[in-house]
Amino acid sequence: MNRRVLIALILTLAVAVGAQAQSWKIDYGNDRGKVAVFNSKTDPKFAEDAPYGPMSFRIFGQNLWLLDSIGGKLYGFDQKNELKADLTVPGLEGFKLLEDFALVAGVSGQPESVWVADASDCIVRKLSLADGKELLRVGGRGVEPGQFLQIHQLEVDAGGRLYVGDYGRTVISVFTAYGELVREIPWQRSGFALDKRGRLHLLNYSERGGYFHRIYSARGQLLKSVHVGLPDMQNARVWSAGTDDSLLVSFVPAGGFKGSLVLVEISDCARINRRLDLVPPGSMNRFVASANQTIYVAEADFFAAPEGKFAVKTVEWDVTK
């Protein structure tokens, strides 16, 4: 084998192994770079059914972005677990519970701003990552178009449009980059994803046929509906959509929740290509991410915190079909 080819192969394998082994571990606490938790150990007034900690994370490039939901902050960590971004969300009062966030890339391809959802006042704020200033806001608690009852998911497409999944009103609200409401799409709380072409992917369930994979254009037109089936699977959650129209979806397995979920990759023709079992981290919202052809999962024990650490790790598929 040519020496240059051999060196290139070794480097490629090293990068692949490094990507598979990538992980982050964050301490619990209220200091800078740590994530706060709300449980019986950290607050004597705790009276919730379940404790709370970071609700959402994302992988952008090779970096971890993490929502310190109780602390009211957004952190950015590099591959070496070093803190590179620290943003305090302004305008929060009383008990804080940041539900989700969505990064907005600039012309450079790097994040320049971020949308952050506050569960307490049902407002989604757009903030500058450079100085933390609020640029604009949408929503507010209510049942009218453009208002929210229980924000669960945020996504942003390449054109800067904001998509808000509202569990309370069971709709996906679509806003322009300037905060103007464009449309609302009926939603079954099944998660959703935007592909690189700005198309919306979601799952709809029918008692007769099971699940259907529906794809909408950026203008809200239904482009495609594929029968997936899987009628015995429960509580579908779409996490991401590939350029080939494949979906990354988690389900409560047939028979009900017994401590773990099933994560599957569904092809464009509704075939399950790969799967794995995973344990969801308590009350966390966004605990799975797909980036660079790698699956990342959060690991956390909010009951034991501040003992232990909050972690994000790569995982491997259990079965390849």
N, C-alpha and C positions, 0 to 999 in steps of 0.2 A: 504493500500500500504506500502511495506517495506520502512523504513526511508531512507536507502541508495539509493534505487531506486528513491525515491521522490527528494532527494538532487541532484542526477545525472540529473534527468529530468529538475529541475529548472536551473541548470548550463547550460544544453544544450540549453534551451529556451533563457537564458540570452545571450549566445554566438550568437544565431541566430538573436535575436533582435538587438544586438550590430552590427552585420554584416550588417543588413538591414539599420541601422541608420548611418553607417559610411559616413563621408564626410570630405572634405578638403576645406579650403578657403585661398587663397594666395593673398597678396596685390600686386597691380601694382606699378612698379617703377624700378629704376636701381640699388638699393642697394642689397646687398647679401640676398638671400632668397625671393626676389621679382621678378616679371616677367615684362619684358618691353613690351611696345606696340608702334606701329607706326601708328599715326593718326594725324588729324589736330590740336589736343590739345598738342601733344608732340613734333611735328616737323612742323615749319612753311613752310617747303618745301614739305609737304605731297601733292601728286598729284595722288594718286592711286584711283582705283574704290572702294576699300574697305580697311579698316584698318587691320593691322596684329597684332597678339599677339602670345601666345603659340600655336604651331601647332599640338602638339601631347602629349598624356599621356598614361601611362600603369600602371597596377596594378600588382605587383609582390609580392606574399605572401599576407601580409596585408599592404604593403607600396605603396605609390604613387610615381611614377617617372614621372617627368614633364620636357618637353623641353622648355627652355626659348629661343625661336627661334630668336627673335630680339637681345637679350642680348648675344647670343652665348654660352649658358650654359645648363647643365643638372643638375636638382635637384632631390634629394630623400627625401621624407618626411615620417615619421612614422605615426602610427595611431593617435597620439596626435597632428598632424599637426606640429611637430617639425622637423626642417631641420637636416638631418643626412648625406647627401651627396651633394657636391657642386663641379661640374666639369666644367672647362672652356675649350671649344673646341679650340685647337691650330690651327694655320695656316689659320685663317679666315681674310680676308681683305675687307675693304669697307663695304657696306651694307650687313648685315647678315640676312639670312632667312633659318634657319634649318627646314627641312621639316618633317623628321621622324627619329625614332631611334629604335634599337632592342637590347635588353640586351642579353648577352651571359653568361650562368651559367657555373661555374667550377665544379669540382668533388664534392664539398661540397653541390652543389645545389643552391648556392647563386651567384648572378651576380658578375663576375670578370672583364668583359670588355663590351664594347658597340660599336655598329656600329651607326654612325650618318651621315645622308644625308644632304648635303648643296645644296640648290636649286640654288644658284648663280653660282657655278662652276661645278655643277653636279658631285661632288666627294663624295664617301662614305668612311669615315674614321673609322678605328677601334682603339679605345682608351682603355687604361688601367684605370679601375676605382680606382685603388690604388694610382696612381700618375698622371693620366691625360695624360701620354705620348702617342703619336701616334705610334701604332704598325704596321699598314700597311694601304693602301688605294686602292680602285678600282674605275674604271670609268673615268670620264672626259667627257666634252661635245663633242658629235659626233654621227654619225649614224652607226658606225661600231660595230660588236659584242663586248659586254663588255663596250660600251660607252652608255651615256644617254642623253636624251633631256629634260625630265621633270620627275624627280624622285618623286614618290608619296607614295610608301609604302615599308617598309623593314620588313622582318621576318627572324628568325633564327631557324633551326630545332635542334633536340637533338644531332645531329652529328656535329653541328657547321657550317653547310652550310648556306650561306647567299642568300636570295631571294630578288631581287629588282624589284618592279613593276614600269615600265617606261611608263607614260602616252604618252610621245612624240613618242616613237617608238612602242608603244602598244605591249610590250613583258615583260615577267618575266625572268630576267637574274639570273642564278643560279651559285654561286661561292663556291669553297671549303673554309674551315676555313682559308686557307692560301692565299685567294684572286685569285685563278685560276678559270677562266671561264669554267664551265662544259657544260652548254647548255642554250638555250633560248626557251621559250615556248610562242606561240601566246596568246595574252591577250586582252580582250575587256574592259579593265578599270573597271572591275566589282569587284575590291577588290579580296583578296584571303586569305586563312588561311592554317596553317600547324597543323595537329593533332599530338598527342603524339607518333604516329608511324612514323612520318616524311613524311606522305602523304600530297600531295598538293590538296586543295579543291578550286574550282572556279566555276563561273557560266558563261555559254555561251548562247547568245540569238540568236534565229532564228525567222524570221518574221512569218513563218508558225506554229511553235510549241511553241513559247515562250522560257522560260529558261530551260537549262539543267544543272544539277549538275554533274560536272566531277571531278573524283578523279584520281590523278596520283601517281605512286610509287615514292620513293626517287630517282629511276633511270630514271624517266621521262616517264615511260610507263603508258598509259591510262588503268586504272584498271576497271573503272565503269562509266557509264553515266546514270543518272536518269532523266526522264522527270519531270520537276517541273511545267511547264505551266506559269500561271500568265502573259499572253501576254500584258495586259493593264498596268502593273507596269513598271516604268521607272527607269533608272539609278541605277541598282542594286549595292550594296556594301556588300561584304562578310566581316564579322567582326571576326568570330571565327568558329571552327568546333569541335564538340564533339566527344568523343570516340565511340558514337553510330552512327556516320556519320550525325548527325543533324547539321544544319547550323544556325548561327545568321546573318540575312541579313536585310539591310535597303533598302527601295525603295522610289522613288518619287511616290505618289499615282496616280491612274488613274485620269486624268483630269488636271495633271500638279502640279507644286510646288506652294503651297499657304501658305507658312510659316512653314510647318511641314512635317516630313517624317514618314513613317510607318516602324517600326522595328518588325520583325517577327522571330519566331523560326520555322524552317522547319525540319520535321522529315526525317529519312532515306528513307521513302517511299513517300516523297514529300507532306506530310500533314502539314498544318499550325497549330501548337499546341497552340502557344500563340502570342500575338501582343500588341503593344502599339504605341501611337503617340508621337513623340518627336520633339522639335524645335532645329535644328542644330545651333551651336554658330558661325555664320558668316563665316569667311574665314578659320576656323580651319580644319585641315586635319583629324587626328585621334581623334574623340570626343566620341567614344563608346569603352568600354572594358568589357570583360566577364572574371570573375575570381571567384573561390570558389563558383560557382553556383549563382553568383550575377552579375547583370548588373550595370555598372557604366557609367554615362553620364556627360560630361563637360557642365557647364553653364557659359557664358561669354558675355559681351557687350563691344566689342572693340571700338565702337563708343563713348561710355560714358567714357571709361577709360581715365585717371587714377582714376576716381570715381568708386566706387564699388569694387568688388573682383572677381578674377577668382576662380571658384568652381568646384569640382568634387563630385557628389553625387550618391548614389544608387537609383534605381528606381524599381517600381513594375509593373508587367504586367497588362494591362488593361483587357484582356480577356483570359480565359483559355478554350480550347475546348477539 
